[in-house]
């Protein structure tokens, strides 16, 4: 039995052994060159490194429980009439959209004159265990939208969602269509009846009730391990081989550390939100079938009549194109566009190639649809006093907006 177990262990470790052998073979080919590279690498690793993320300045203008609203400082004069609210997934952090100067979606949007707001979901604690989808969509998101609209004296705003946050935005727009001017979804799953992602395959064997009973809130580390195991060769071997091969490249090392910081900054997921989201999506696929109800209200996709830009990634191992591409065929809008980019789930935001395609596409698309309807009048902006009063009413008593 011991010999059999050892054999299984050796088989399991074979990919790691292969990676190690590859590096050793390369080193043996030119030991002097390798020595020089390692000396340079030591200087880089022991010296100062610029690895900060989310460096674009912002103010926190609204707080409710753990949830915060970031408002980014303009970089040029704002030339879009309606502000843009960005909603990231509750898994991982919204800092992905502002990973580093020069490769920041937020920075690109600001330089185009868009007024950018973003929700920071924060880190759930035990008291968030029983928060539902309705609490997040009809509660936190709707409260934030109301705050922004009152501040600007506008009836609508642009809404952009990422991954699970995009699913939230689709549901929100169906329930509160009058408040949304344009909707942008990026790598947003709406159809969960697909086998093109291992995550969808695994979902058939997962019992969310048991997980919530065991954990309460679902630990971010558990979610991270699951995501890594979806593509272990790429995410657990190749990337570290790549790091060692480029260890003498300071820019590469800095970018690598930034990404690692983001990956492992994973908040827990409120238990009831996880259970409810899993059941209505991966188990029953209710959203795309128009069978979903939130707080007892039907989520009718035909009520989404605003323009919709639906962007997804061709090589996304988490949210494949088949999970995204049915959205525009099932909503009520006559102004829809699908854009599939040749990248992956995260590359859509950080790769140099998509940096030249992703944000510029959003900027141009919004510019064509930013103007008010013919004959409508621009409302007067709310006074600072009114805005503060609104924020104080919705924020916890001990965290008043200053």
C-alpha positions in Angstrom: 0.0 0.0 0.0 2.9 2.4 0.9 4.5 1.8 -2.5 1.2 2.4 -4.3 0.7 5.7 -2.4 4.2 6.8 -3.2 3.7 6.0 -6.9 0.5 8.1 -6.9 2.3 10.9 -5.1 5.1 10.8 -7.7 2.6 10.9 -10.5 0.9 13.9 -8.9 4.2 15.8 -8.6 5.3 15.1 -12.1 4.2 18.5 -13.5 6.2 20.3 -10.8 9.3 18.0 -11.4 9.0 18.8 -15.2 9.0 22.5 -14.5 12.0 22.2 -12.2 13.9 20.1 -14.6 13.3 22.7 -17.3 14.7 25.5 -15.3 17.7 23.4 -14.2 18.4 22.4 -17.8 18.3 26.0 -18.9 20.7 27.0 -16.1 23.1 24.3 -17.0 23.3 25.4 -20.6 25.1 28.6 -19.7 26.1 28.8 -16.0 28.0 32.1 -16.3 25.0 33.8 -17.9 22.7 32.3 -15.2 25.1 33.6 -12.4 25.0 37.1 -13.8 21.2 37.0 -14.0 20.9 35.8 -10.4 23.2 38.6 -9.2 21.1 41.1 -11.0 18.0 39.5 -9.7 19.3 39.8 -6.1 19.9 43.5 -6.6 16.3 43.9 -7.8 14.7 41.8 -5.1 16.8 43.4 -2.3 16.2 47.0 -3.6 13.2 49.2 -3.7 10.2 48.0 -5.7 7.2 49.9 -6.8 4.3 47.5 -6.2 1.5 49.8 -5.1 -2.0 49.2 -6.6 -5.0 51.4 -6.7 -3.0 54.6 -6.9 -5.5 56.8 -8.7 -6.7 59.4 -6.2 -10.3 59.2 -5.0 -12.6 60.2 -2.2 -15.0 58.0 -0.2 -18.3 59.9 -0.6 -20.8 57.4 0.8 -20.6 54.6 3.4 -23.2 52.1 4.5 -22.1 49.2 6.7 -19.0 47.7 5.0 -19.8 49.2 1.6 -18.1 52.3 0.3 -18.5 54.5 -2.7 -15.3 55.7 -4.3 -15.4 58.9 -6.4 -12.2 59.4 -8.5 -10.6 62.8 -8.9 -11.0 64.1 -12.4 -7.9 64.3 -14.5 -9.4 66.5 -17.2 -12.6 68.5 -17.4 -15.6 66.2 -17.3 -17.3 66.3 -20.7 -19.8 63.5 -20.3 -23.2 64.6 -19.0 -24.0 61.4 -17.0 -21.6 59.9 -14.4 -20.5 56.3 -14.6 -21.0 53.9 -11.7 -18.8 50.7 -11.8 -19.8 47.6 -9.9 -17.2 44.9 -9.4 -17.8 41.3 -8.3 -17.8 40.6 -4.6 -15.1 38.0 -5.2 -11.7 39.6 -5.3 -11.4 43.4 -5.3 -12.3 46.3 -7.5 -8.7 47.4 -7.5 -8.2 45.2 -10.6 -9.5 48.2 -12.6 -6.8 50.4 -11.2 -3.9 47.9 -10.9 -1.1 50.3 -11.9 -0.4 53.6 -13.4 -0.4 53.3 -17.2 -2.4 50.1 -17.1 -5.5 51.4 -15.3 -9.0 51.2 -16.8 -10.0 53.9 -14.3 -7.2 56.2 -15.4 -8.1 55.8 -19.0 -11.8 56.6 -18.4 -10.9 59.7 -16.3 -8.5 61.0 -19.0 -11.5 60.8 -21.5 -13.5 63.1 -19.3 -15.8 60.5 -17.7 -16.9 61.1 -14.1 -16.2 57.7 -12.4 -17.7 56.2 -9.3 -17.0 52.7 -8.1 -18.4 50.5 -5.3 -16.0 49.0 -2.8 -17.8 46.0 -1.3 -15.4 45.8 1.6 -14.8 42.8 3.8 -17.8 40.9 5.1 -17.9 39.9 8.8 -20.1 37.6 10.7 -22.9 40.2 10.9 -23.2 40.0 7.0 -23.9 36.3 7.0 -27.6 36.6 6.3 -27.5 39.5 3.7 -29.4 38.5 0.6 -29.2 39.4 -3.1 -32.0 41.8 -2.5 -30.1 43.5 0.3 -27.2 44.2 -2.1 -29.2 45.0 -5.3 -32.3 46.8 -3.9 -30.4 48.0 -0.9 -26.8 49.0 -1.2 -26.7 49.5 -5.0 -30.0 51.4 -5.2 -29.0 53.6 -2.2 -25.7 54.5 -3.9 -27.5 55.2 -7.3 -29.9 57.5 -5.5 -27.1 59.3 -3.8 -25.2 59.9 -7.1 -28.4 61.0 -8.9 -29.3 63.5 -6.2 -25.8 64.8 -6.0 -25.7 65.5 -9.8 -29.4 66.5 -10.1 -29.9 63.9 -12.8 -32.5 61.2 -13.4 -30.1 58.6 -14.7 -26.5 57.4 -14.8 -24.3 55.0 -16.8 -23.9 51.6 -15.2 -21.0 49.2 -15.7 -20.7 45.8 -14.1 -17.8 43.2 -14.0 -18.4 39.5 -13.6 -20.7 38.8 -10.7 -21.1 42.6 -10.4 -22.3 42.6 -14.0 -25.0 40.1 -13.1 -26.0 42.4 -10.3 -26.2 45.3 -12.8 -28.4 43.3 -15.2 -30.8 42.5 -12.4 -30.7 46.1 -11.1 -31.4 47.5 -14.6 -34.4 45.2 -15.0 -35.8 46.2 -11.7 -34.9 50.0 -11.8 -34.7 50.7 -15.5 -35.7 54.4 -15.2 -32.4 55.1 -13.3 -30.0 53.7 -15.9 -29.0 55.6 -19.0 -26.7 53.0 -20.6 -25.6 49.5 -19.4 -22.2 48.0 -19.9 -21.5 44.4 -19.0 -18.0 42.9 -19.0 -17.3 39.2 -18.6 -20.8 39.0 -17.1 -22.4 35.6 -16.7 -26.1 35.5 -17.5 -26.5 32.0 -18.9 -25.2 29.3 -16.7 -26.4 26.3 -18.7 -23.0 25.7 -20.3 -20.2 23.1 -20.0 -17.6 25.4 -21.6 -16.2 26.2 -18.1 -14.9 23.7 -15.6 -16.6 25.9 -12.9 -20.0 25.2 -14.4 -19.2 21.5 -14.5 -18.1 21.5 -10.9 -21.2 23.4 -9.9 -23.4 20.4 -10.6 -21.7 18.6 -7.6 -21.6 21.5 -5.2 -24.0 21.8 -2.3 -24.1 25.5 -1.3 -26.3 24.8 1.7 -23.7 22.5 3.2 -20.9 25.0 2.5 -22.8 27.9 4.2 -23.7 25.6 7.1 -20.0 24.8 7.5 -18.5 28.2 7.0 -21.1 30.9 7.5 -19.5 33.4 5.1 -17.6 31.6 2.4 -13.9 32.3 3.0 -12.1 34.1 0.2 -9.2 31.5 0.5 -11.6 28.7 -0.3 -12.8 30.6 -3.4 -9.2 31.3 -4.4 -8.2 27.7 -4.2 -11.1 26.7 -6.3 -10.2 29.3 -9.0 -6.6 28.2 -9.0 -7.6 24.5 -9.4 -9.6 25.4 -12.5 -6.3 25.8 -14.4 -3.5 24.5 -12.1 -0.9 24.1 -14.8 -1.2 27.8 -15.9 -2.0 29.4 -12.5 0.1 27.3 -10.2 3.1 26.2 -12.3 3.6 28.2 -15.5 3.3 31.6 -13.9 6.0 30.9 -11.3 8.3 29.4 -14.0 7.7 32.6 -15.9 8.6 34.6 -12.8 11.9 32.8 -12.4 12.7 33.2 -16.0 12.2 37.0 -15.7 13.5 37.5 -12.2 16.2 39.9 -13.4 13.6 42.1 -15.1 12.5 44.8 -12.5 9.3 45.8 -14.4 8.2 42.2 -14.7 8.9 41.5 -11.0 6.9 44.6 -10.0 4.0 43.7 -12.2 4.1 40.1 -10.9 3.9 41.3 -7.3 1.0 43.7 -8.0 -1.0 40.8 -9.5 -0.2 38.5 -6.6 -1.3 41.2 -4.2 -4.6 41.5 -6.0 -5.2 37.7 -6.4 -4.8 37.0 -2.7 -6.7 40.0 -1.5 -9.9 38.0 -1.5 -12.8 39.1 0.8 -15.2 36.5 2.1 -18.6 36.2 0.5 -21.7 36.7 2.6 -23.1 33.2 3.2 -26.7 33.8 2.2 -25.7 35.8 -0.9 -23.5 33.0 -2.0 -26.2 30.4 -1.4 -28.9 32.4 -3.2 -26.7 33.4 -6.1 -25.5 29.9 -6.6 -29.0 28.4 -6.6 -30.5 30.9 -9.0 -27.6 30.8 -11.4 -25.5 27.6 -11.5 -28.3 25.3 -10.3 -31.5 26.7 -11.8 -30.3 29.2 -14.4 -33.3 31.4 -13.7 -32.0 34.8 -14.9 -31.8 34.2 -18.6 -35.1 32.3 -18.5 -37.0 35.3 -17.0 -37.9 33.1 -14.0 -35.9 35.0 -11.4 -37.5 37.0 -8.5 -35.7 39.3 -6.2 -37.5 40.4 -3.0 -40.6 38.9 -4.6 -40.4 41.0 -7.7 -40.0 39.4 -11.2 -36.7 40.2 -13.0 -38.0 40.7 -16.5 -35.1 41.1 -18.9 -37.5 42.6 -21.5 -37.7 45.6 -19.3 -34.1 46.4 -20.1 -34.7 48.8 -23.0 -31.6 51.0 -22.5 -28.6 50.6 -24.8 -26.4 47.7 -23.8 -22.7 47.0 -24.6 -21.8 43.4 -23.7 -18.1 42.7 -23.6 -16.6 39.3 -22.9 -13.4 37.3 -23.4 -12.8 34.5 -26.0 -10.4 32.6 -23.7 -12.1 33.2 -20.4 -11.9 30.0 -18.2 -14.3 31.3 -15.6 -17.0 33.0 -17.7 -16.8 31.6 -21.3 -18.5 33.3 -24.2 -21.4 30.9 -24.0 -22.2 32.3 -20.6 -22.3 35.9 -21.9 -23.5 36.0 -25.5 -27.2 35.2 -24.9 -27.9 38.4 -22.9 -28.4 40.8 -25.8 -30.8 38.3 -27.5 -33.1 38.2 -24.4 -33.5 41.8 -23.4 -35.9 44.4 -24.7 -33.4 46.9 -26.0 -33.1 47.5 -29.7 -29.6 49.1 -29.2 -27.2 46.3 -28.3 -23.7 45.3 -29.1 -21.6 42.3 -28.4 -17.8 42.5 -28.3 -15.6 39.4 -27.9 -11.9 40.2 -27.2 -9.1 37.8 -27.7 -8.0 37.5 -24.1 -8.9 36.0 -20.8 -10.9 36.8 -17.7 -8.3 39.2 -16.2 -6.4 40.0 -19.3 -9.4 42.0 -20.5 -8.5 44.6 -18.0 -4.7 44.5 -17.7 -3.1 43.2 -20.9 -1.4 45.8 -23.1 -3.4 44.7 -26.2 -6.8 45.0 -24.6 -5.8 48.3 -22.9 -5.9 49.7 -26.4 -9.3 48.1 -27.1 -11.3 47.7 -23.9 -11.6 51.1 -22.3 -11.4 53.1 -25.6 -14.4 51.1 -26.9 -16.4 52.0 -23.7 -15.4 55.6 -24.1 -16.5 55.9 -27.7 -19.7 53.9 -27.1 -20.8 56.0 -24.2 -19.9 59.3 -26.1 -22.5 58.3 -28.8 -25.2 57.7 -26.2 -24.4 60.2 -23.4 -26.7 63.0 -24.6 -30.2 63.4 -23.0 -33.3 62.5 -25.0 -34.6 65.2 -27.4 -36.6 67.9 -25.6 -35.6 66.9 -22.1 -34.3 69.5 -19.7 -31.3 69.2 -17.5 -32.4 69.2 -13.8 -30.8 71.5 -11.4 -28.1 70.0 -9.4 -28.8 69.2 -5.7 -27.2 71.5 -3.2 -24.4 70.3 -1.1 -26.6 70.5 2.0 -29.2 68.2 0.4 -26.5 65.7 -0.7 -25.0 65.6 2.8 -28.5 65.1 4.3 -29.2 62.2 2.0 -25.9 60.5 2.7 -26.3 60.9 6.5 -29.7 59.3 6.4 -28.4 56.2 4.7 -25.0 55.9 6.4 -24.6 54.3 9.9 -25.0 56.8 12.7 -21.4 56.5 13.8 -20.0 57.0 10.3 -21.5 60.2 9.1 -20.4 61.7 5.8 -18.1 64.6 6.4 
